[in-house]
């Protein structure tokens, strides 16, 4: 007879491998944040509180059976779309962007909600219409993706728009999109590049040009990337050691606790530390894909795979922009960067993965 305490992951709908990996990443995040924040205990305490809230949301979402997620998908998508329209009409403006709704007590960012509503809606649509997508299903899903993405890009919030688009397009591709559609979409996207360039804001075009030649404006638009590369390169193989990174501690590296914390980590823990961190991210993604492979139906498999690939995309975009491979689009490093809203959304997604994995065991004959 098994001891009752051994069944706690099943009883609480917790996927233990995923919980361990996410906890490891969060612990590393707190350690490097303490250094990047100049040993500021208040900053560390606030991040700890946010992590507690985010893990609480993850465990709460894990209690919701995937059948309920399937039923809730259209409602969540519709509410998210209405809130994005309200942001455009009535949203609060801060730092040149109109992204929030003032609810009196807190300011709410509806685009974060759409990061979850989009893959839910796309996965439900394909489950209902059949997999792989055919005929008018592809244009309809592209419209479902395009509406919210354009509203978010208009705020402007290019980083979130790209992540929301990725979560929806991932469902489409994983659903078995034909090569004819893939080549057609790639050609259309390439042809639309001049139009996209003209529609971009001046600061967004400047970021792309800075990527090509950061030394053209070393004290202006190229400053972030140049300092970030210096920090990563100076870390060498084993790094300078925890709390010994000069770029962040001497205030050379802007946004060292948020978007560019990967550079602080690289300077202090070197190439070996970076590879270990990336290995943890890959392990989380592989676990998510394993849950996807064991899903009971198309909805579960597509949702889990989309959430896993979107998580990996977060990592690739952040590390790409910090190392100067991609333009700076303001995407945080998952579970490492200081901040709360995106972390709550991210862990809510992992709650869905845990739900798919653990409720399956209860339903199995």
N, C-alpha and C positions, 0 to 999 in steps of 0.2 A: 504493500500500500504506500503510495507516494505521500510525502509530507505536504500538508496544505500550502505551506509558504512557497513551495516550488511552482505552484500553479499561478502565482500572482501576475506574471506577464499576460497569461491568457485571460484571467479574470478582469484585469484592468485594460485589456485590449492594447497591450504594449508589445511592439516588436523589439525584442531585447538587443539584437545586433545593431539595429538602427539607433536605438536610444544610447547605446554605448558610444557609437561613432559620433553622434551629434553632441554628446556630453564632452567627449575629448576635444572636438573642435571648439566648443564654447569655452572650455578651460584654457586652451591655447589662446583664444581671443582675449580673455581677461588678463592673462599673463603679459601679452604684448601690448594691450591697451594701457596697462599700468606704466609700462616704459614709455610708450608713445605719448601718453598724457602728462609726462613729467612727474610721475609718481603721485598723481592726484587721486587721493582716496575718495573724494566726493564723486569724481567721474566714474571711478570703478564701482562705487556703490550704486549709482544710477543705472549703470549697465547691468549690474547683477539683478536689480529689481526688474528691469526690462526682460532679462533672460527668464526670470521666474514667471513673469506674466506670459511670455511666449511659450514656454514649456507647458504652462497650465492650459493655454489655448490648444496646444497640440494634443494633449491628453484628453481634453474635452471633445475635440473633433474626432479623435480615435474611437469614441463611444458611439458615434453615429454610423449605423450600417450603410454600406455602399448603395443599397436600394433606396435609402432616403436621399443620399447625395444625388442619385439619378433623378428622383422626383423633384428635388429642389433646384436642379440646374437651370431650367427656363426662368424661374422666379428670380434667382440670384442674378442671372444675366440681365433680365429686364430692369430690375432695381438699379443695378450698376450702371446701365445705359442712361436711365433717367437721372441718376445722380451726376453723371458726367455732363449731361446737358445743363443741369442746375449749376454746376461749377462754371460752365461757360457763361451763364447768364448772371449768376449771383455770387460767384466764388470770391473768397478773400484773395487779395493780391499781396505777395511778399517776394522781395528780391527779384522783381521783374516777371514773376510767374503767377498765374491764376490757377492754383491747384487744389485749394481747400474749401470745405464748407464749414462755416462757423456754427457749431451746435450749442453755443452758449458756454458749456463747461469745457469742451474740447474742440479742436479743429480736426475734421475728418477728411482724409484724402481718398476719394472714391476709386482712383486709378489702382490703388493697392487691392481693393476688392476684386477688380476685374482680372488681376493676375490669377485668381482661383476660378472666377466665374467663366472665363474664356475656355480653359481646357475642359471644364465640366460640360459646358454647352456644346462644344464641338464633339466631344466623345459621345454625348447623348444623341446628338443628331445622327452621327454615323451608326450608332447602335440601332436606332430606329429605322434608318433608311437602307442599311446594308453596308457591309464591308467586303471589298474595297469600294470607295466612292465612284460613282459613275454618272454620266449625263449631267443634269443640272445641279447635282449635289455639290460639285466642286465650286461653281460660281456662287452658290448660296452660302457655303461655308466661308468663302473669301469675303463675301459681304458681311457676314457675322463678325469676321475678324476686322475688316477694314473700318467699320463704323466707329467702334470704341478706340481703335488705334489712331484714327485721324483726330478724334476729340482730345485724346491725351497729348498727341504731338502738338496740337494747337495751343496747349496751356502755357508755355511749351515745356514738355518733359520727354525729351527724346529717348533717354535711357529706359524709362518705364514703358514707353510706346514700343520700343524694340523687344522688351521682355514679354509684353502681352502678345505681340504679334508672334513671337517665337513659340509661346505656349499653345497658340491656336494652330499655327502652321505645322508644328511637330505632330499634332493629332492627325492632321491631313496626310502627312508623309508616312507616319507609322501605320495609318489605316490602309496603306497599299496604293498610294497615288501612282498612276501609270506614268511611264517615261515620257509619253506624248505630252501629258499635262506638265510634267516637270520641265521639259525643254521649252514648252510654250511660255510658262511662267517666267523662266530664266530670261528668255528673249524679250518678253514684255518689260521685265524689270530693268534690263540693260538699256532698252530703248527709252525708258522713262527717266533715266538718270539726269539728263539735262533739265527736265521739268522739276524733278526733285531738288536739284541744286538751286534753281530759281526760287523755289518755295521755302527753302531753308532760311532761318534767321541769320543775321550777319555773324553773330558769335558762333553759330554752328558751322558756318563756312570757314570761319577763322580757325576753328579746332581741326578741321580736316586739313587745311593748308599747313597748320603747325605740325601735324603728324608727318607730313612730307619733308618739312625743313624746320625743325624746332629752333635751330641756331639763328634763323632769320630774325627772331625777336627774343633774344635770350633773357631779357629782363621783363618781358611782358607775357605774351601768350605762350611762349616756349619755356617759361620758367619751371612750371610744374614737371614737365616731362624730363627736362635736363637734370633737375635736382633728384628726381626719382631714379633715373638711370645711374647717377653718381652713387646714390645710396645702395642700389642693388649691386653695382660693380664693386664697391668698396668692401662689401661683406665677404668677398672671396669664397673659399671652399667651406670654411667652418664659422664664419662670422666674427664680429668683434666682441660678442658676448652680450648677455642680457643687461640692459640699462647702460650699455656703452656705445650706442649708436650716436655718432656725432651729428649727422644730417638732421635728425628730428630734434635732438636735445638742444642744438644750437639754433633752432628755428629756421634752418635753411629749407626744410621740406614742408610746403603748405598742405593742409588737410591730412596731416599725419595720423590722426586718430580715426578718420573716416575713409574716404575713397582711396587714399594712398598709404594705408596702414601696411599693405603688402610690402612696400619698399622698406618700411621700418623693420619689419620681420626679416627681410632678406639681408639687411645690413647687420643685424644682431645675430642671426642664426645661419647665415651663409647659404651656399647652394645646397648643402646636405639638408639643412632645415627646410628649405623651400620644397625640395623633393619629397620629404616626409609629409609636409602639409598637403601637397598636391596628391600624394598617395591616399591620404585620408579622404579628400574630396572624391577621388575616383572610387574608393571603397563604398562611400555613401551612394554614389550613382549606381554602382554594380548591384548593391543590395536593393535599391529601388527597382532596377530592371528585373532582378530575380523575382521580386514581388509581382511585377507586371506579368512576367512569363507564367506565373501560377494563378493569374486572375481567372475568375469563373466565367466571365463573358467578355465580349468586345469592349463594353463600356469600362470595366475595371482595368483591362489590359491597356487600353489607350490612355486612360486617365493617369495610371501609375507611370507609364513610360513617358508621357508628356511632362509630368511633374519632375521626373528624374532628369530628363534631358534639359529642362529649363533651369534646374539647379546647377547642372554642369555648365550651362551657357552663362549663368551669373558669374561663375568662377573664371571662365575663359575671357569674358568681356572685361572684368576688373583687372585680372593679371595682364591681359593684353594692353589695356590703356596705361597701366602703371609701367610696363616695360617698353612703351612707345611703339607697340605694334598696331594698336587700334586708337581711334580718336577718343578723347576724354568725353564720356557721356554721363558721368555721375552715377555709376552703378557700384554699390558697396560690395565688399568681400563678405560672402555669407558667413554669419556667426562670428566674424572677427572684427569687422568695422563697428565703430560706435554708432548707435542709433536704435530705434525701437520699432517703428511702423513696418519697415520691410522685414524685420526679423519675425514679427508676429505673423505676417502673411506667409513667410517662408515655412515656419514651423506648423502653421495650420495646414499647409500642403502635405507636410510629413505626417500630420495626424490622419489625413485621408489615406496615405499609403499604409499606415498602421491599421486603419479600419479595414482596408481591402485584405490585408494579410490575416488579421486575427478573427474577423467575423467569418471568414471562409472556413476556419477550423471548426467554428461552432455549428455551421450549417452542414458540414460534411457528414454523410451517413456513417 
